[in-house]
C-alpha cells in the first residue's frame, strides 16, 4: 500500500470549486490550470474589510434581565422583539474577509492543438502541476507556496528550447487598489486597501525571471518571448503585520528570485514534508479506483449510493492535514470559514470566524493528527478577543470577565453579529474557544502554555459567575440565549429561538469549569475561586432525556420546528466534550443515539460540517457502520471536485471535521483511556496508521488486519499513567520485557515513562 496523496484531473478548473488550493499559512492561491489563460486566485489572511472598532451597545445592560424574565414567563415573542431592538451590535456586523487581486498568466499557445492535459496537486509535496502537449512540445507548470521564503513560485517550462512565450500580471477589483505598475523592468507592484482610515492596506509584488529569450514590461504586464523557461515569484504583505509592507513584498520576491526555483523548492520540501509525514494513514485502496481522475471518483460515489472508496477517505484525511499546514501557521491568523481560500469580496457569512461550531471544528484534527503548533493561531486570536470581550461583558451585561457572541473577526470583535434571532444573542462563543486551552494541554502536556493561558480560562469562568442566574428550581442558567440556530415549539405551540438555559450552554459551562478546576490542580494554583466553581458545577442542570428518548436540546422538552436541523448542539456533550460516554454514561449514550437517529431520519446532515460532526458522533458511539456510511455521504454529497467541503457553498470546516472523524474512528483518548480502533469500518479491514496523538501525551502507531489489531506501539511524552482499552485481551511490553498491568473498569493501565515505547500485542 502507498499513501493516497494525489488530486488529479484531465481538464482545467472551470470554476473555484474545481481549482486547487496551495498556501503557506498566510498566503493562499487557487490554481485553475487554464492553458491559454491561467488564473491564480490569491489571498492573504489579514485582508479584511476594515479597522478595529467598538460595536457594543451599552443599552443592552438595562434590558437583558427583563428579557430573561419574559422568557421565564413564556413571553417569547416579546422577549425576542426586545432582543432585536435593544441587544444588537452597533453596527450589526464585524469585519469580513476579502481576496487579493488575481494573478493572470496569458500563455501564447494554440489551445485548439492541446492534448494530454493534466492538472494535479501532490499533497505529500504541497505542489501543483499543469502539463500538456501542444504542437509536439510538452509544457509544464509547477506551483508551490513557500513558507520559509514567503512567496508563491511558478515555473513554466517546456521540453523544447525557446518555446515559452507569455505575459503575467496581477489585477482584480480596481475599486480597492490604488496603483498597479512596473517598479523595475522585471517587477510589478500593486498597492491597495480595504477601506477606512484604520483599515487594512496591502501590496503584492510580482517578479519575472526568464531563461534565454527576451523579457520586458508592457503596461501592467510582464512579458516573455521565446524563452526556455519563465519563473514567477509573487509576494504579498499587509499593514496588519508590518508598516513596511510595501517594501517587504518587494524584498520577498527579490530574495526568492536570487535563490532560484530549485533551491526554494528543496527548502520548501524540507520545511513541509517532515510536518506532513508526522502522521501516516494507509487504508486498503483499490488500484482500479486509483487510476481514475479525482472528479471521477467523487462522481462515482454520487451516482451509486452503495459504492464506497476507501482510498478517497484516506485522501480526505491526508487532505485535511494538508489544508491545515497550508492554511495557517504559528504567527498567522487562524483558519476562517474558508481557511484562507476565498474569491469573493463579500464571501458567504463574511468568511469570518463563526464560533458557534465552525471555527472550533476547524481545529478538531489539530492535536490528534500531530499538528499542535498549528492550533496556536487560535489562541492568539482568543487573547486578542479578551479586550473587546471584557467590554462586551461589562457594557452589555454589567459583568466581570470576558465573553463573545457567535462570531469574531481578525480584531477579536466580540459584540453580537447579524440581526438574526436564531443566532445573534448567544453568550457562549469565547467559552467554547477557551475549551481548546485544556485540549491543547491534554495532548501536548505543555505546562508553560497552560500557565500562560490559565488567566484567559478563568476570566471566561468569571463572566458566567456574574452572568448566570438561579431559577426557581435552584438551577444555574444562562439567558437570554438560544440553542444555536434551532427553533423550538413550546407547549402552547408558539415557535421561538430565544430561551433560558439551552442544553448546550450548560454543557459548555460544565466543561469550562471542569477545565479550570483541572488546570488549577495541574498548575498547583487552586484557590477560593476554584472552590466556587466546584460549587457552581453542582447547580448546573444535568443532561436530560426527553420524550423521544433523545437528549433534550432545551431546558423544557420542546419539539423542534425542524427536527432534521444541521446544528446538533445538544450532543456537544458527546463530541467534542466527553460528558456522554458509552462506557461511563450508557443511558445518555443511548439517548445520544436516539437524538442522532431522529435528526438523520428528518434529513439531517445536509451541510458538510454537520455531516462531519455526525461522523465524530458515531465514532464516539462506537458505530463503525454509521461512520463508514456518513464518510461516504460526506464525500458524495458535500465534497466539491477539488475535494473542498461544500456547505454549500465551499466552507472548509467539513474538511477538518471529516479528518478528525476519521482519526476518531481509529483512536479515541477521552475518558482517561486510549481506545484502539473503536469504530473501524469493515471496509478498512486492514491498514496502518502512525503518529496519531492521544490525550496524556501519547503517540500511537497501529496496524490491523481482518479488522483486528495486529500490533500497536504507544510512546509516552512524559511520565504518565496509560490506560488502554481494546475489545480483545492484550499484553504490554517495553524493550522486550513484560509490563505489569492493572485492570480497571475501562481498560488495563500501566505507568509509562517519558520517551519509552510500549508494544501492545494480542494475547
Ligand atoms: C452557522 C451555520 C451555517 C453556516 C454558518 C457559517 O451559522 O448554521 O450553516 O455554517 O455558520
Boltz pocket constraint, residues with backbone or C-beta under 6 A from the ligand:
constraints:
  - pocket:
      binder: B
      contacts: [[A, 337], [A, 349], [A, 354], [A, 358], [A, 423], [A, 485], [A, 566], [A, 567], [A, 607], [A, 609], [A, 647], [A, 651]]
      max_distance: 6.0
